Amino acid sequence: MTDAPTATGRIARFRSALADSPPLLWSFLYFFSLLCGYYVLRPVREAMGASADVAAVFPPAMVEFFAARGLPLKELTLQVLFTCTFLIMLALQPVYGALVSRYPRRVFLPVVYGFFIVTLLLFHAAFDSGMPGRGMAFFLWITVFNLFAVAVFWSFMADVYDNVEARRYYGYIGAAGTLGAIAGPMLTRVLVERIGIANLMLVSAGFLLLCIGCLLRLRRYAVQREAARQLASGEVPMGGTVLAGLRLVAREPLLRWMAVLTVFGVGVGTLLYNEQAAIVRQFYPDPERATAFYANIDLAVNGLTLFVQLLVTRALLSRFGIGPALLIPGVAIIAGYAALAASPLPLLVAVVQVVTRASEFSLAKPARETVYTRVAREWRYKAGAAIDTVIYRGGDLTFVWVHKLLSGFGSQAVFGVGLLVACGMTLGALGVLREARKLPAARPGEPSAGT
């Protein structure tokens, strides 16, 4: 009997938020469509990364190159893929920097999503024809898509909402993304064996078209807010250098701690991801079954994420700020890795994977993005993107090879080192909190961000 008023109260608060903030509904639809489109395809990526069919994953020339030198490409699949991903991130960072420096928001936001839609059409043709090497190309593409598309989304949200609004609404917006992340794997499970992997690309492209419609609608709210508060306009080119993001990270203490938190956060996820991939490769050799398995993992992650977002995130950020939301995931992951180091059971690996990803999506990510509402646009669009792309994938690259080194000593060695990495992640969160306290409570203007 006591649950009904509570549920009614939550619905009433959400309806009140929609009435108070007209852009919230469009933000809700935007993030739902973005993550639904991504999660339709994520199980395909995971299946490609865990595939034992080297010819389907890598181009023939690469297979021949490794074979001629006696290197077991089959045993280095993830290491090669993550290395190539990092190199692509390095190459794309100046391109992205030039785009956001030289073009206004109304140009570069649709261009980013339009590029991904066009490439999805190309992948539809590649998978439909069974082109060799399609697995590697798709794995690299979707990794780039996830990082850039989501980074652009949160940077744009900080143009639409201020710090107080972010604490009120980011939990709702995150929950919308989680609903999309739940709907995506469900669509994949229903459709993959009926329409095939190739046609999933078209389904995802349709969701990205919805994203473009939402961001065009939201742009006017960003313009109104910037004009009302005399903030730097996103309707004019940002200016600056194409590598300003990395330079800001090197120069500013807050951004450096953000980078530390990101690297170690990636580390705990990458070590788990590689152990999970080994299990899938052993028990699910068929691509369709592997895709369905990863879809189930995604459903579990996003179900837990939605539960936390609806019941915890908004209240935590509104009442206590970002501190608990940044520190709780670190404590949970330390406990999970300690359990794995003591008893590395396959089922426990999956459970800790779910907890790790869910705590990142429901707590840590909204907390970090709230910080970006209090800094300059160049910090958000350039430094934030650099952290979420190049530095993120640099962490991936480092720990995928660390895992390869440790795997020869067994799972307990992997998780023992992972426990230390989780402690490093928590230390990074403490550093971010210390530097964030030096920022103004609200952002009065944007000539500088560190003062």
N, C-alpha and C positions, 0 to 999 in steps of 0.2 A: 504493500500500500504506500510505503514511503518513497518508492522509486518513481511513481507516476508524477508527483509534483516536481521532482528533480528533473526528469526528462522534459516535462512541460516547460520548466524554467529555462532549460538550455535552449529549447526551440524558440522560446520567446526572446531570449537574448540574441540569438542568431537573427531572427526577424527584425529586431530593433537595430542590429548592426547594419543590415541591408538597407533599412530605411534611413539611417544616419549617414551612410556612405554609399552613394550610388555606384561608384566604380567597383565596389566589392563583388557584386554579382559578375561583372565582366572579368575581374581577376580570377574569380572562382572558376568560371568556364574556361578561361585561358589555361590555367594550370592543370585543370582536369584533362583538357584536350592534349596538352603537351605530354603529360606523363602517360596517358592512355596510349597515345601514338608511339611513345618510346617502349612501353612495356609490352605492347603487341609484338615488338621485335626483339626485346631483350632475351627471351628464351632461345631464339634462333642464334643469337651471338654466343650464348653460353654453350649451346650444343656444338657450335663450330669450334669453340675453344677446347672442348673436351673430346672432340672427334678423334678417332683412331685412323680415319681415312685421310692420310697425308695428301693424296692427290686432289681431294675435294677442297682442302683447306689452302694449300700453297700452290703457286704457279709452277708449271712443269720445270722451268729454268731453275727455280730455287731448289726444287726437289733434286734435280740432277747435280746442282752445285754442292749440296750437302752430301749426297751419295758418293760423289767423286772423291770427297775428302774423308770418307768414312765416319761422318758425323751423324748420330742418330736423331734426325729431325723430328721423328715421332715423339721422342722423349724430351724435346726442347720446344714443343709447340707454343706454350704460353710465354716462355722466355723470349722467343723470337717475336711473337706478336706484341708483347709489351715494349720490347726495344723499338720496334718499328713505330708503335703508337707514340712513344716519347719523341722520336725524331720528327714525326709529322707535326706534333704539337710545337716543337721548336720552329719548324718552317712556317706554320700558320700564325704564330704569335705576331710577327711583324705585319702580316696581311690584315689580321684583325685590328691591330693597333692603327694601321693606316686608315682602315674603314671608319673607326670611331673618331679618329682625329680630323678627318677631312670631310666627313659627311654628317648632316644633322640626323637626329634620332628618327625622323619620319622616313629617312632613306635607309639607314643601315639596319634597322630592326627588320623590316620586310625582306631586305636582301638576304640576311642570314637564314631566315626560314624558307625563302624561295629557293636558295641554293640547295637546302636539304631536300626539298620536295622534288626538284629536278633529278638529284642523284638517286632518290628512291625509285624513280621511274627507270633509271638505268639498271639498278639492282633487280628490279622486276624482270627485265630482259635477261640478265645474267643468270638468275636462278631458274628461270623458265627454260633456258637453253642448256642448263647444266654446265656452264662454263668452268673449266678448271681454275682453281685458285680463287673462286668466288668467296670461300670461307674467310680467307685472310683479308680480302678487300672489304668485306662486310664487317668483320670484327673491328678493323681499324676505323671504318666510317662511323659505325654506331657509337664507338667510344668517343670520337670527336664530337658527334652530334649531341650526345648526352651532356658532355661538359660545357660546350659552347652554348647550346640552346637553353640549358637551365641557368647558366651564369648570366646570360643576357636577360632572362626572365626576372631574376631577383634584382639585378641592377635597375631594370625598368621599374620594378615595384617601389624601389627607394626614390624614384622620381615622382611616383603617385602618392605615396604615404610618408608622413613624418614619423619621428621616433615614437610618439605616444600612440599614433594610429597603428604603427607596426606592431607594438606590443598587444594591442587589442585585436588586430585582424590577421596577423600572420599565422596564428593557429588555425583560423578558419580557412585561409588560403592554402596552407599546408595540407589540411584535411581534404580539400578539393583535389589536390594533386594525388593524395593517397587513394581517394576513390577512383581516380583515373588509373592509378597503378594497380588497383584491384581489378578494375574492369578489363584492362589490357591483357593480363594473363588468362582471364576467363574467356575472352574472345579468342585468344590463341588456342586454348584447349578445345574450344568448340569448332574452330575453323581450320586448324592446321591440317587435319587429316581429311577434310572435305574439299578445301580449295587449294591446298598445297602451300609451301613456304613462299613461293614467288608472289602469289596474290596477297599475302599479308603485307607486302610492301605498299600496295595500293591502298589498303585499309589505313595504314599509318599515314600515308600522304594526305588522305582526307582529313585526318585529325589536325595535321599541320596547317591545312588551309583554314580551319576554324581558328587556329592560333593567330593567323595573320588578321582575320576579321576582328578578333578581340583586341589585339594590340592597337589597331587603327582606331577602335572605339575609345580605348583607354588613353590614347595620346592627348585627347582634348582635356582630360582631367589633369594630366601632368602639366599641360600648358597653363591651365587656370591656377593651379597651385603655385607654380613657379612665379607667375605674375603677381598673385596676391601676396606672396611672402618675399618678393624681390630677390628670388634666387636666380642663379645663372641658368639661362634658358637652354633646354635641350634641342631647341628648334634651330640652333645655329651650330656650325661645326665646333667641336670641342677644342681643336688645336692641339699643340704639343707634339712630341716626337712619338714615333711608332713603338719605341721600346720603353716609353715612360713607365709602364706598369712594373716591369722588372726593376727599374731604377728606384721607384717608390718603395718597393718591397725591401730593397737593400738599404734604403735610407731611413725609413720610418720604423720605430720600435714596435708599434701596434701591428703593422703589417708583417714584420719579421716574426712576431709571435703567432700571428695567423698562419704564416707559412710553416712554422714548427708544428703547430697543432694539426695542420693539414697533412704534413708528411708522416707523422706518427699515426694519425688516424687512418691514413691510407695503408700504412704498414700492417695494422692489425687486421684490416679487411683483406689485404692481399695474401697474407699467410693463410688465413682461413679459406680464401677462394681457391688457392692452389691445392690444399688438402681435399677440399670438396671435389675439385675437378678430377683428382686421381681416383676418388671413390666412384664418380659417375662413369669415368672411362672403363672401370672394371665391371660395373654392374649394369650399365645402360649403353651398350655399344651401338644400338640403333638410334639414328638421329631423331626420329619422331618421338621415341620413348624418352630420350635424354631431354628433348625440348619440353615434353610434358612434365618431367621431374622438376626442371628448373621453374616451370610455371607454378608448380605447387609450392616451391620455396618462396617465390615472389608473392604468392597469395598469403602465405603465413607471415612474411615480413610486413606486408602492407595491411593485413588485418590488425596486427599488433600496433603498427604505426597509427592507424586510424583510431584505435581505442585510446592510445595515449594522447593524441591530438585533441580528441573530443573531451576527454575528462581531465587532462593535466596541463597541456601546453599553455593554453591561454591564461589560466589562473596563475600558473607558475611565473610566466613572463610579466603579467600585469602586477602581481603582488610583490614578487621578490626580484625582478630583473633577470638578467641573463646568467647570473652565477650558478644557481642550481641546474639550469638547463645545460650548461656546459660541463659541469662536474659530474652529474649523475651518470651520463654515458661512460665516462672514464672509470668510475667505480664499478659499474656493472660489467664492463669488459675485462677489468682486472680480475674480478671474481670468476668470470667465464673462462679466461685463460688459465687461471690457477686450477680450476676443475679439469680442464683439458690436459694440462701438464701432468696431473695425477692419474687421469684415466681417459686417454684419447679415443673414446668410442665413436664410431661413425655417426650414430644418432646424436650424440652430444655435440659433435662438430656442426651438424645442421642446426641444432638449437642455439648454439652460441652465434652462428652466422645470422640467424633470425634476430636475436637480441641486439647484436652489433649494428646491423643495418637499420633496424627499427628505431633504436635510440638515436642514431645519427639523423634520420629523416624527421623524427617527431620532436626532438629536443635540440640537439646540437646545431643543426642547420638553421632553423628559425632564429636561434639565439645569435649566431654569427651574422646572419643577414640583418638583424636588428641594429647591430653596430654600424653597418654601412649606411643607415639612414642619417647618421650624424657626421658624415664626412663628405668631402667634395666629390663631384661627379667623376673626376679623373681617377680618384681612388676606387670608385665602384666599378666603372666600366673598363679601366685599364689594369690597375693593381689587383682588383678582385678577380678579374678574368685571368690574369697571369697566374694567380695562386690556384684557381680552380682548373687550370689547363696545364701549363708547363710544369709548375711545381707539383701539382697533383700527380701528373704522369711521371715526373721524376721520382717521386716516392714509389709509385707502382713499379717502375723499372728497377729501382734499388732492391725492393723487397721481393720481387719475383726471382731475382738471382740469389738473394739471401736464402730464400726458400729452397732453391735448387741445391745450394751448398749444404743446408741443414737436413734436407730430406734423406741424405745418406746415413744420417745418425738416428733416424726414426722420428716418429710423430712427437714423442715427448720432448726431444731437443727443439723441434720447431715451436712447440707451444711454450717451452721454457723461455726461449728468446722472445716469443710473442708477449709474454708477461712483462718483460722489461720494456718492450715497445709500448704496451698499454700504459705503463707508468710514465713514459715520455710524453704520450698524448695528454695525460692528466696534467703534467707539468706545463705543457703548452697552453692548456686551458687556463691555468692560473696566471700565466704571463699575459694572455689576452685580457683577462679580467682586470689585472693591475693597470694596464695601459688604457683600457676603455674607461676607467674611472677618471682619467684626465681629460676626456672629451666633454664638451658642453652637454647639458641634459637635453637640449633641443638645438637644432641647427638653424641659426639665424641667417646665415648666408654662406657662400661658398668660396671666398677668396683663399682660404686656407683650411686645412683639416686637422692639423696636429695641435692646434692651439685652442 
